[in-house]
Amino acid sequence: MPPERTIFLVDGQSFYASVEKAARPELRDKPVAVGDPARKSGIILAACPIAKSRGVTTAERVGEALAKCPDLVVVRPRMQTYIAISLLITEIFESVTDQVEPYSIDEQFLDITGSLSHYGSPEEIAHRIQTHIMMSTGVWSRVGIGPTKILAKMATDNFAKKRPDGIFALPYDKLETELWPLPVNQMFMVGSRMTKHFIRMGLNRIGDIAKLELGVFKQKMRREMKKQSDIQAEYYWQTARGIDPSPVVTGIRGKLQSISHGKALRSSLYRKLEDIEVVLLELVVEVCRRSRRHGYMGRVVSVAAAETDGERTAWFSRQTTLPQPSSLTHEIADAARRLFVQHWGGLPLSNLSIALTELTDDSVFQLTLFEDRSAVYRRERATDAIKDRYGSGAIMRASSLLESGVARERAEQIGGHYK
């Protein structure tokens, strides 16, 4: 049997809001939330502990948050800054162990098994990391400690976040006294729908699942959720017992299966094909650029769209196979436009996305008799290099300057939020 591991899940408290308060000391004692202050219908991305104590919650509308807390300071998000600080925190972790796996922008797994002989006990290492992060970024971190990633995660979410020191260890011998008495909805990956299933089965607490034999639990799941439940049953049974063989993996990206890009649209603005074509081309440009960045070209082009006039709603997703794999903008755009025109029902568009699949290495590509594809690739890669150095807005097609274009706005954003 392999030796037991010591794994951390480190979480940055109210990460976006903490970064903003650290950057602006005058906000230290004020309720702060991150969102778009100009859009009352926008959502709160993060709220500091003071704001949360006033009833402000993540994902609620900015207007609703201000109604609860009139003195709330709403700060526009700066995604590039948050990414940079997240990467800085990764470097802090890597000063302790080379086994670091990002889980999200504000959560990362660390396997510190090999560091114990150099830096002390798990609690001492956790405190050292907390101090280093706080002094470097102003962000307070909570650390869950466990022999598996799943236990480290549940230690953070259910215990470390509630402790003044922000540190909690959840070894196997504490499961029965600490983890199992918790309500079943506090088990990792159990949402509201799954909670209802468990409660109907009489499984109200995590321990109610953990104490069952696996075969008995599978039978209960089959009765509740029909035949296709054995895999789910095994996953939840293992989670309740803290069983998780997955290692902390530093290189988490596997081989890409598809490259896609989409955009939610205001349907009132996208009623005409000439306006929709502008966005369609912009999406294709970005998909092709990403493909070349990763060294891929694709054989299958897919177009998906949602359309509505407020009363009627329709959705379609169609794909076509190219004569040869490509990541050239004009080839992908031509195929995508044909697909869209063929299947669009004519209603105003509310969502549009493009995908490239059946990816292959782009180091070798098919030549044609009537076009110098090699020259076109060189031109597009030169454009990519300009964008990589000076930003996506440094060079763009003239059509993106039309009112229907979204590329200029997207160039100022990361993940749909302002940089």
Residue pairs with C-beta under 8 A, 6 or more apart in sequence:
3 113
4 147
5 111
5 113
5 147
5 148
6 111
6 112
6 113
6 116
6 122
6 145
6 147
7 109
7 110
7 111
7 112
7 113
7 145
7 146
7 147
7 148
7 149
7 151
7 152
7 248
8 109
8 110
8 112
8 122
8 125
8 126
8 129
8 143
8 144
8 145
8 152
9 103
9 107
9 108
9 109
9 143
9 144
9 146
9 149
9 152
9 153
9 155
9 156
10 89
10 93
10 107
10 108
10 110
10 129
10 133
10 141
10 142
10 143
10 156
11 106
11 107
11 141
11 142
11 143
11 144
11 156
11 157
11 160
11 161
12 18
12 86
12 89
12 106
12 107
12 133
12 139
12 140
12 141
13 49
13 139
13 140
13 141
13 142
13 161
13 166
14 46
14 47
14 48
14 49
14 52
15 46
15 82
15 86
15 105
15 106
15 139
16 34
16 45
16 46
16 77
16 82
17 32
17 33
17 34
17 46
17 47
17 48
17 51
17 75
18 48
18 137
18 138
18 139
18 140
19 78
19 81
19 82
19 85
19 137
19 138
19 139
20 27
20 32
20 34
20 75
20 78
21 27
21 28
21 32
21 48
21 138
22 137
22 138
22 139
23 81
23 138
27 73
29 50
30 50
30 71
30 73
31 47
31 48
31 50
31 51
31 53
31 54
31 56
31 69
31 71
31 72
31 73
32 47
32 48
32 50
32 51
32 72
32 73
32 74
32 75
33 44
33 45
33 46
33 47
33 48
33 51
33 56
33 62
33 65
33 72
33 73
33 74
33 75
34 44
34 45
34 46
34 47
34 74
34 75
34 76
34 77
35 42
35 43
35 44
35 45
35 62
35 65
35 74
35 75
35 76
35 77
36 42
36 62
36 74
36 76
36 77
36 418
37 62
37 74
37 75
37 76
38 76
39 62
40 61
40 62
40 63
40 66
41 61
41 62
41 63
42 61
42 62
43 59
43 60
43 61
43 62
44 56
44 57
44 58
44 59
44 60
44 61
44 62
44 65
44 74
45 58
45 77
45 417
46 58
47 56
47 57
47 58
47 65
51 65
51 69
51 72
54 68
54 69
54 72
55 68
55 69
56 65
56 68
56 69
56 72
57 65
62 74
65 72
65 74
66 72
66 74
76 418
77 417
77 418
78 418
78 419
79 413
79 414
79 415
79 417
79 418
79 419
80 414
80 419
81 419
82 105
83 105
83 414
85 137
85 139
86 102
86 105
86 106
88 136
88 137
89 108
89 133
89 136
89 137
89 139
90 100
90 102
90 108
92 129
92 132
92 133
92 136
93 100
93 108
93 110
93 129
94 100
95 132
96 110
96 112
96 115
96 119
96 125
96 128
96 129
97 110
97 111
97 112
97 114
97 115
98 250
99 110
99 111
99 112
99 114
99 248
99 250
100 108
100 109
100 110
100 248
100 250
101 108
101 109
101 110
101 248
101 249
101 250
101 252
102 108
102 252
103 109
103 153
107 156
109 149
109 152
109 248
110 248
111 247
111 248
112 119
112 122
112 125
115 125
116 122
116 125
119 125
119 128
120 128
122 145
122 169
123 145
123 167
123 169
126 143
126 145
126 167
127 165
127 167
129 141
129 143
130 140
130 141
130 143
130 166
130 167
133 139
133 140
133 141
134 140
134 141
140 166
141 166
142 156
142 160
142 161
142 163
142 166
142 167
143 156
143 160
143 166
143 167
143 168
144 151
144 152
144 153
144 154
144 155
144 156
144 157
144 159
144 160
144 168
144 170
145 152
145 155
145 167
145 168
145 169
145 170
146 152
146 153
146 154
146 155
146 169
146 170
146 171
146 242
147 171
147 172
147 242
148 242
148 243
148 244
148 245
148 246
149 244
149 246
149 248
150 188
150 238
150 239
150 242
150 243
150 244
151 170
151 171
151 172
151 175
151 179
151 242
151 244
152 170
153 188
154 170
154 179
154 186
154 187
154 188
154 242
155 168
155 169
155 170
156 168
157 186
157 188
158 179
158 182
158 186
159 168
159 170
159 178
160 166
160 167
160 168
170 178
170 179
170 242
172 242
175 210
175 241
175 242
176 207
179 206
179 207
179 242
180 205
180 206
180 207
180 210
180 211
180 240
181 205
181 206
181 207
182 205
182 206
183 204
183 205
183 206
184 190
184 195
184 198
184 199
184 203
184 204
184 205
184 206
184 208
184 209
185 191
185 192
185 195
186 206
187 206
187 209
187 236
187 239
187 240
188 239
189 235
189 236
189 239
190 198
190 236
194 236
197 224
197 225
198 204
198 208
198 209
200 224
201 220
201 221
201 223
201 224
202 208
203 209
203 220
206 240
207 240
209 217
209 236
209 237
209 240
210 237
210 240
210 241
212 220
212 237
214 233
214 234
214 237
217 233
217 236
217 237
218 229
218 230
218 233
218 234
220 233
221 229
221 230
221 232
221 233
222 229
222 230
222 233
225 232
238 244
256 294
256 296
256 359
257 357
257 359
258 298
258 355
258 356
258 357
258 359
259 287
259 290
259 291
259 294
259 296
259 298
259 355
259 356
259 359
260 287
260 302
260 353
260 354
260 355
260 356
261 283
261 286
261 287
261 290
261 353
261 354
262 283
262 304
262 351
262 352
262 353
262 354
263 279
263 282
263 283
263 351
263 352
263 353
263 406
263 410
264 350
264 351
265 279
265 349
265 350
265 351
265 352
265 406
266 350
267 307
267 308
267 309
267 310
267 347
267 348
267 349
267 350
268 348
269 275
269 404
270 276
270 279
270 348
270 349
270 350
270 404
271 348
271 349
273 341
273 344
274 404
275 402
275 404
276 340
276 344
276 349
276 352
276 404
277 337
277 399
278 399
278 400
278 402
278 404
278 405
279 352
279 404
279 405
279 406
280 303
280 333
280 336
280 337
280 340
280 352
280 354
281 329
281 333
281 397
281 399
282 397
282 399
282 400
282 405
282 406
282 407
282 410
283 336
283 352
283 353
283 354
284 329
284 332
284 333
284 336
284 354
285 329
285 396
285 397
285 407
286 410
287 332
287 354
287 355
287 356
288 327
288 328
288 329
288 332
288 356
288 380
289 380
289 384
289 387
291 297
291 298
291 327
291 356
291 359
291 362
292 327
292 362
292 377
292 380
292 381
292 384
293 384
295 361
295 362
295 363
296 327
296 356
296 359
296 360
296 361
296 362
297 325
297 326
297 327
297 356
297 359
297 360
297 361
297 362
297 365
298 322
298 325
298 326
298 327
298 332
298 356
298 357
298 358
298 359
298 360
299 321
299 322
299 324
299 325
299 357
299 358
299 359
299 360
300 319
300 320
300 321
300 322
300 356
300 357
300 358
301 319
301 320
301 322
301 332
301 335
301 336
301 339
301 354
301 355
301 356
302 317
302 318
302 319
302 339
302 354
302 355
302 356
302 357
303 317
303 318
303 319
303 336
303 339
303 340
303 343
303 352
303 353
303 354
304 315
304 316
304 317
304 318
304 351
304 352
304 353
304 355
305 315
305 316
305 317
305 340
305 343
305 344
305 349
305 351
305 352
305 353
306 313
306 314
306 315
306 349
306 350
306 351
306 352
307 313
307 314
307 315
307 344
307 345
307 346
307 347
307 348
307 349
307 350
308 314
308 347
308 348
308 350
309 347
309 348
312 347
313 347
314 345
314 347
316 343
316 344
316 345
318 339
318 342
318 343
319 339
319 357
320 335
320 338
320 339
321 358
322 331
322 332
322 335
324 365
324 366
324 368
325 358
325 359
325 360
325 362
325 365
325 366
326 332
326 365
327 356
327 362
327 380
328 373
328 376
328 377
328 380
329 380
330 376
332 354
332 356
336 354
365 373
365 374
365 377
366 373
367 373
367 374
383 395
386 394
386 395
387 394
387 395
391 411
392 407
392 410
392 411
393 407
393 408
393 411
393 412
396 407
396 408
396 411
397 407
399 405
400 406
400 407
400 408
401 408
412 418
412 419
413 419
